[in-house]
Amino acid sequence: MKEKVQAALEKIRPALNADGGDVELVDVDNDGTVKVKLTGACGACPFALLTLKQGIEESLKESVPEVKEVVAV
């Protein structure tokens, strides 16, 4: 599943890069929890939680149905 998540993140990455940010995959748990680190502009952005939940999480769930939740670490 980790490879699927990484591939899905690669599709999201250009949109984050366009705003000066990025996302780094930290881990994928067996329960479907994906741990990511928001970097660059995304790390300090006041909208980071919105980006994480409505952008990254929704996109990952669509691409990889096994994903249950995305959390920032």
N, CA, C and O atoms as CSV, one atom per row, in Angstrom:
chain,resi,resn,atom,element,x,y,z
A,1,MET,N,N,0.827,-1.198,0.000
A,1,MET,CA,C,0.000,0.000,0.000
A,1,MET,C,C,0.870,1.260,0.000
A,1,MET,O,O,0.467,2.291,-0.538
A,2,LYS,N,N,2.054,1.179,0.598
A,2,LYS,CA,C,2.926,2.347,0.678
A,2,LYS,C,C,3.291,2.862,-0.718
A,2,LYS,O,O,3.367,4.070,-0.939
A,3,GLU,N,N,3.514,1.941,-1.652
A,3,GLU,CA,C,3.867,2.335,-3.011
A,3,GLU,C,C,2.699,3.055,-3.695
A,3,GLU,O,O,2.904,4.018,-4.432
A,4,LYS,N,N,1.480,2.582,-3.445
A,4,LYS,CA,C,0.293,3.224,-4.018
A,4,LYS,C,C,0.136,4.640,-3.472
A,4,LYS,O,O,-0.177,5.570,-4.215
A,5,VAL,N,N,0.355,4.793,-2.176
A,5,VAL,CA,C,0.228,6.107,-1.546
A,5,VAL,C,C,1.294,7.049,-2.107
A,5,VAL,O,O,1.003,8.204,-2.416
A,6,GLN,N,N,2.516,6.561,-2.236
A,6,GLN,CA,C,3.598,7.397,-2.767
A,6,GLN,C,C,3.271,7.842,-4.196
A,6,GLN,O,O,3.497,8.999,-4.551
A,7,ALA,N,N,2.746,6.937,-5.009
A,7,ALA,CA,C,2.372,7.277,-6.384
A,7,ALA,C,C,1.261,8.330,-6.407
A,7,ALA,O,O,1.284,9.243,-7.234
A,8,ALA,N,N,0.297,8.203,-5.505
A,8,ALA,CA,C,-0.797,9.177,-5.428
A,8,ALA,C,C,-0.278,10.539,-4.981
A,8,ALA,O,O,-0.739,11.569,-5.473
A,9,LEU,N,N,0.676,10.554,-4.055
A,9,LEU,CA,C,1.266,11.812,-3.603
A,9,LEU,C,C,2.021,12.508,-4.733
A,9,LEU,O,O,2.045,13.737,-4.804
A,10,GLU,N,N,2.632,11.728,-5.607
A,10,GLU,CA,C,3.353,12.307,-6.740
A,10,GLU,C,C,2.402,13.089,-7.654
A,10,GLU,O,O,2.810,14.059,-8.291
A,11,LYS,N,N,1.147,12.670,-7.716
A,11,LYS,CA,C,0.154,13.372,-8.527
A,11,LYS,C,C,-0.270,14.686,-7.874
A,11,LYS,O,O,-0.617,15.643,-8.566
A,12,ILE,N,N,-0.243,14.730,-6.537
A,12,ILE,CA,C,-0.652,15.913,-5.778
A,12,ILE,C,C,0.479,16.931,-5.698
A,12,ILE,O,O,0.243,18.139,-5.663
A,13,ARG,N,N,1.703,16.430,-5.669
A,13,ARG,CA,C,2.890,17.260,-5.422
A,13,ARG,C,C,2.980,18.518,-6.307
A,13,ARG,O,O,3.310,19.578,-5.776
A,14,PRO,N,N,2.708,18.465,-7.619
A,14,PRO,CA,C,2.830,19.692,-8.426
A,14,PRO,C,C,1.951,20.847,-7.941
A,14,PRO,O,O,2.359,22.006,-8.012
A,15,ALA,N,N,0.766,20.542,-7.458
A,15,ALA,CA,C,-0.117,21.604,-6.951
A,15,ALA,C,C,0.468,22.231,-5.692
A,15,ALA,O,O,0.393,23.447,-5.512
A,16,LEU,N,N,1.047,21.416,-4.826
A,16,LEU,CA,C,1.670,21.944,-3.612
A,16,LEU,C,C,2.924,22.745,-3.957
A,16,LEU,O,O,3.163,23.812,-3.392
A,17,ASN,N,N,3.718,22.223,-4.887
A,17,ASN,CA,C,4.943,22.915,-5.316
A,17,ASN,C,C,4.629,24.278,-5.920
A,17,ASN,O,O,5.405,25.221,-5.762
A,18,ALA,N,N,3.509,24.387,-6.605
A,18,ALA,CA,C,3.123,25.648,-7.232
A,18,ALA,C,C,2.938,26.760,-6.201
A,18,ALA,O,O,3.109,27.937,-6.515
A,19,ASP,N,N,2.590,26.385,-4.977
A,19,ASP,CA,C,2.419,27.364,-3.903
A,19,ASP,C,C,3.620,27.408,-2.960
A,19,ASP,O,O,3.552,28.024,-1.897
A,20,GLY,N,N,4.714,26.760,-3.346
A,20,GLY,CA,C,5.925,26.800,-2.529
A,20,GLY,C,C,5.980,25.756,-1.437
A,20,GLY,O,O,6.833,25.840,-0.552
A,21,GLY,N,N,5.098,24.776,-1.471
A,21,GLY,CA,C,5.068,23.738,-0.435
A,21,GLY,C,C,5.367,22.373,-1.000
A,21,GLY,O,O,5.635,22.215,-2.191
A,22,ASP,N,N,5.316,21.395,-0.132
A,22,ASP,CA,C,5.540,20.008,-0.535
A,22,ASP,C,C,5.005,19.099,0.563
A,22,ASP,O,O,4.664,19.553,1.656
A,23,VAL,N,N,4.938,17.817,0.255
A,23,VAL,CA,C,4.486,16.813,1.214
A,23,VAL,C,C,5.468,15.655,1.160
A,23,VAL,O,O,5.914,15.245,0.088
A,24,GLU,N,N,5.794,15.141,2.329
A,24,GLU,CA,C,6.736,14.029,2.447
A,24,GLU,C,C,6.033,12.869,3.148
A,24,GLU,O,O,5.461,13.050,4.223
A,25,LEU,N,N,6.070,11.694,2.553
A,25,LEU,CA,C,5.469,10.508,3.163
A,25,LEU,C,C,6.372,10.025,4.288
A,25,LEU,O,O,7.556,9.765,4.073
A,26,VAL,N,N,5.814,9.905,5.486
A,26,VAL,CA,C,6.565,9.437,6.643
A,26,VAL,C,C,6.327,7.950,6.863
A,26,VAL,O,O,7.277,7.183,7.017
A,27,ASP,N,N,5.052,7.537,6.879
A,27,ASP,CA,C,4.731,6.138,7.142
A,27,ASP,C,C,3.296,5.838,6.731
A,27,ASP,O,O,2.465,6.739,6.616
A,28,VAL,N,N,3.023,4.565,6.512
A,28,VAL,CA,C,1.663,4.090,6.262
A,28,VAL,C,C,1.429,2.948,7.241
A,28,VAL,O,O,2.109,1.923,7.186
A,29,ASP,N,N,0.456,3.131,8.143
A,29,ASP,CA,C,0.140,2.102,9.130
A,29,ASP,C,C,-0.796,1.055,8.536
A,29,ASP,O,O,-1.484,1.309,7.548
A,30,ASN,N,N,-0.810,-0.117,9.148
A,30,ASN,CA,C,-1.664,-1.213,8.692
A,30,ASN,C,C,-3.152,-0.888,8.788
A,30,ASN,O,O,-3.965,-1.478,8.076
A,31,ASP,N,N,-3.510,0.050,9.666
A,31,ASP,CA,C,-4.917,0.409,9.839
A,31,ASP,C,C,-5.407,1.429,8.803
A,31,ASP,O,O,-6.558,1.862,8.854
A,32,GLY,N,N,-4.540,1.810,7.870
A,32,GLY,CA,C,-4.934,2.755,6.835
A,32,GLY,C,C,-4.623,4.197,7.148
A,32,GLY,O,O,-5.064,5.094,6.429
A,33,THR,N,N,-3.874,4.440,8.207
A,33,THR,CA,C,-3.471,5.798,8.558
A,33,THR,C,C,-2.182,6.140,7.820
A,33,THR,O,O,-1.191,5.413,7.895
A,34,VAL,N,N,-2.218,7.254,7.109
A,34,VAL,CA,C,-1.048,7.730,6.375
A,34,VAL,C,C,-0.475,8.918,7.141
A,34,VAL,O,O,-1.190,9.871,7.453
A,35,LYS,N,N,0.818,8.852,7.439
A,35,LYS,CA,C,1.493,9.940,8.144
A,35,LYS,C,C,2.360,10.695,7.150
A,35,LYS,O,O,3.195,10.115,6.457
A,36,VAL,N,N,2.141,12.006,7.099
A,36,VAL,CA,C,2.892,12.849,6.172
A,36,VAL,C,C,3.472,14.046,6.912
A,36,VAL,O,O,3.037,14.397,8.009
A,37,LYS,N,N,4.452,14.653,6.291
A,37,LYS,CA,C,5.036,15.894,6.810
A,37,LYS,C,C,4.872,16.946,5.729
A,37,LYS,O,O,5.321,16.761,4.598
A,38,LEU,N,N,4.227,18.049,6.080
A,38,LEU,CA,C,4.086,19.163,5.153
A,38,LEU,C,C,5.332,20.028,5.280
A,38,LEU,O,O,5.726,20.398,6.385
A,39,THR,N,N,5.952,20.349,4.146
A,39,THR,CA,C,7.194,21.110,4.173
A,39,THR,C,C,7.068,22.364,3.320
A,39,THR,O,O,6.055,22.578,2.654
A,40,GLY,N,N,8.103,23.184,3.350
A,40,GLY,CA,C,8.105,24.435,2.602
A,40,GLY,C,C,7.029,25.367,3.123
A,40,GLY,O,O,6.799,25.459,4.329
A,41,ALA,N,N,6.380,26.048,2.213
A,41,ALA,CA,C,5.329,27.002,2.596
A,41,ALA,C,C,4.174,26.310,3.304
A,41,ALA,O,O,3.497,26.928,4.125
A,42,CYS,N,N,3.938,25.039,3.001
A,42,CYS,CA,C,2.837,24.301,3.630
A,42,CYS,C,C,3.080,24.074,5.123
A,42,CYS,O,O,2.128,23.946,5.892
A,43,GLY,N,N,4.332,24.025,5.530
A,43,GLY,CA,C,4.652,23.774,6.928
A,43,GLY,C,C,4.188,24.871,7.869
A,43,GLY,O,O,3.861,24.600,9.024
A,44,ALA,N,N,4.155,26.111,7.386
A,44,ALA,CA,C,3.783,27.240,8.242
A,44,ALA,C,C,2.493,27.927,7.803
A,44,ALA,O,O,2.111,28.953,8.365
A,45,CYS,N,N,1.835,27.374,6.819
A,45,CYS,CA,C,0.631,28.002,6.272
A,45,CYS,C,C,-0.557,27.846,7.219
A,45,CYS,O,O,-0.766,26.769,7.776
A,46,PRO,N,N,-1.337,28.916,7.406
A,46,PRO,CA,C,-2.520,28.801,8.260
A,46,PRO,C,C,-3.596,27.883,7.667
A,46,PRO,O,O,-4.506,27.461,8.381
A,47,PHE,N,N,-3.504,27.575,6.390
A,47,PHE,CA,C,-4.472,26.698,5.741
A,47,PHE,C,C,-3.953,25.272,5.598
A,47,PHE,O,O,-4.530,24.480,4.853
A,48,ALA,N,N,-2.877,24.932,6.296
A,48,ALA,CA,C,-2.258,23.612,6.169
A,48,ALA,C,C,-3.234,22.493,6.530
A,48,ALA,O,O,-3.269,21.473,5.842
A,49,LEU,N,N,-4.014,22.658,7.576
A,49,LEU,CA,C,-4.966,21.615,7.974
A,49,LEU,C,C,-6.028,21.414,6.892
A,49,LEU,O,O,-6.421,20.283,6.604
A,50,LEU,N,N,-6.480,22.493,6.308
A,50,LEU,CA,C,-7.448,22.416,5.212
A,50,LEU,C,C,-6.837,21.686,4.018
A,50,LEU,O,O,-7.483,20.827,3.417
A,51,THR,N,N,-5.604,22.023,3.678
A,51,THR,CA,C,-4.905,21.350,2.585
A,51,THR,C,C,-4.751,19.866,2.891
A,51,THR,O,O,-4.940,19.020,2.017
A,52,LEU,N,N,-4.407,19.556,4.131
A,52,LEU,CA,C,-4.193,18.171,4.529
A,52,LEU,C,C,-5.474,17.352,4.417
A,52,LEU,O,O,-5.469,16.277,3.817
A,53,LYS,N,N,-6.553,17.838,4.977
A,53,LYS,CA,C,-7.796,17.061,5.050
A,53,LYS,C,C,-8.603,17.104,3.749
A,53,LYS,O,O,-9.040,16.063,3.260
A,54,GLN,N,N,-8.803,18.295,3.189
A,54,GLN,CA,C,-9.670,18.395,2.018
A,54,GLN,C,C,-8.909,18.230,0.709
A,54,GLN,O,O,-9.515,17.968,-0.330
A,55,GLY,N,N,-7.617,18.376,0.747
A,55,GLY,CA,C,-6.834,18.203,-0.466
A,55,GLY,C,C,-6.151,16.851,-0.504
A,55,GLY,O,O,-6.514,15.983,-1.297
A,56,ILE,N,N,-5.171,16.678,0.348
A,56,ILE,CA,C,-4.351,15.470,0.337
A,56,ILE,C,C,-5.152,14.236,0.738
A,56,ILE,O,O,-5.134,13.230,0.028
A,57,GLU,N,N,-5.857,14.303,1.873
A,57,GLU,CA,C,-6.595,13.131,2.353
A,57,GLU,C,C,-7.660,12.691,1.352
A,57,GLU,O,O,-7.762,11.502,1.048
A,58,GLU,N,N,-8.444,13.617,0.842
A,58,GLU,CA,C,-9.509,13.253,-0.103
A,58,GLU,C,C,-8.933,12.647,-1.377
A,58,GLU,O,O,-9.474,11.677,-1.907
A,59,SER,N,N,-7.843,13.213,-1.863
A,59,SER,CA,C,-7.222,12.697,-3.076
A,59,SER,C,C,-6.643,11.300,-2.853
A,59,SER,O,O,-6.772,10.427,-3.712
A,60,LEU,N,N,-6.009,11.091,-1.704
A,60,LEU,CA,C,-5.448,9.771,-1.405
A,60,LEU,C,C,-6.550,8.729,-1.252
A,60,LEU,O,O,-6.412,7.610,-1.747
A,61,LYS,N,N,-7.635,9.079,-0.578
A,61,LYS,CA,C,-8.747,8.137,-0.400
A,61,LYS,C,C,-9.358,7.747,-1.748
A,61,LYS,O,O,-9.794,6.612,-1.937
A,62,GLU,N,N,-9.382,8.688,-2.667
A,62,GLU,CA,C,-9.926,8.422,-3.991
A,62,GLU,C,C,-9.003,7.488,-4.776
A,62,GLU,O,O,-9.472,6.580,-5.463
A,63,SER,N,N,-7.701,7.710,-4.673
A,63,SER,CA,C,-6.721,6.907,-5.415
A,63,SER,C,C,-6.424,5.570,-4.753
A,63,SER,O,O,-6.193,4.567,-5.428
A,64,VAL,N,N,-6.433,5.567,-3.406
A,64,VAL,CA,C,-6.091,4.359,-2.643
A,64,VAL,C,C,-7.194,4.138,-1.609
A,64,VAL,O,O,-7.113,4.679,-0.506
A,65,PRO,N,N,-8.218,3.359,-1.939
A,65,PRO,CA,C,-9.374,3.183,-1.048
A,65,PRO,C,C,-9.026,2.648,0.347
A,65,PRO,O,O,-9.807,2.822,1.282
A,66,GLU,N,N,-7.880,2.010,0.495
A,66,GLU,CA,C,-7.480,1.476,1.806
A,66,GLU,C,C,-7.114,2.578,2.806
A,66,GLU,O,O,-7.065,2.330,4.011
A,67,VAL,N,N,-6.861,3.787,2.312
A,67,VAL,CA,C,-6.509,4.899,3.188
A,67,VAL,C,C,-7.736,5.330,3.980
A,67,VAL,O,O,-8.793,5.604,3.412
A,68,LYS,N,N,-7.582,5.384,5.292
A,68,LYS,CA,C,-8.681,5.785,6.174
A,68,LYS,C,C,-8.518,7.206,6.683
A,68,LYS,O,O,-9.504,7.917,6.882
A,69,GLU,N,N,-7.263,7.626,6.897
A,69,GLU,CA,C,-7.011,8.945,7.462
A,69,GLU,C,C,-5.597,9.380,7.095
A,69,GLU,O,O,-4.699,8.552,6.944
A,70,VAL,N,N,-5.410,10.695,6.954
A,70,VAL,CA,C,-4.090,11.264,6.735
A,70,VAL,C,C,-3.822,12.220,7.884
A,70,VAL,O,O,-4.638,13.092,8.180
A,71,VAL,N,N,-2.682,12.054,8.524
A,71,VAL,CA,C,-2.318,12.924,9.651
A,71,VAL,C,C,-0.937,13.525,9.411
A,71,VAL,O,O,-0.074,12.900,8.796
A,72,ALA,N,N,-0.744,14.732,9.900
A,72,ALA,CA,C,0.549,15.402,9.816
A,72,ALA,C,C,1.363,15.071,11.060
A,72,ALA,O,O,0.843,15.072,12.176
A,73,VAL,N,N,2.626,14.794,10.857
A,73,VAL,CA,C,3.531,14.520,11.981
A,73,VAL,C,C,4.684,15.492,11.976
A,73,VAL,O,O,5.554,15.422,12.845
